[in-house]
Amino acid sequence: MVDVSLPAILQAVQRIQKAIRWRPGSLERHLAKRKARGHLPADATTRDYENVITAVFSHHEAFLYLYWYNDTAYVVIRAEVEGQVWLVMFDMAGWMESAFVVENPQSYFRKSAFQAIGYLKDIGL
């Protein structure tokens, strides 16, 4: 079983803050999906997408969750970037899963799969 203690979660956040790592082919697939859904402009580059992800980590009001899917824990950071609420999700090893605009954050983050942890600034990140 994967360690989901607060120190392990914080290590995962620190890994992704140091280097955004995607599995082969995943970045291109996710970038195309964000463009198709209008989350990013049609001419957005991988650098543009990763800049949004970095902005989420860096935001002074970034909020941290643990998200559960089929008994697997993922770390989620939520923050507003350019007037839109973005969700950044990665696994406990620090590999990116996804990053996207949340259309209805008030209800989305109330789902039982999300376990609120707190603001990054309040937990030392």
Secondary structure, 3 states (H helix, E strand, C coil): CCCCCHHHHHHHHHHHHHCCECCCCHHHHHHHHHHHCCCCCCCCCHHHHHHHHHHHHHCCCCEEEEEEECCEEEEEEEEEECCEEEEEEEECCCEEEEEEECCCHHHHCCCCCEEEEEEHHHHCC
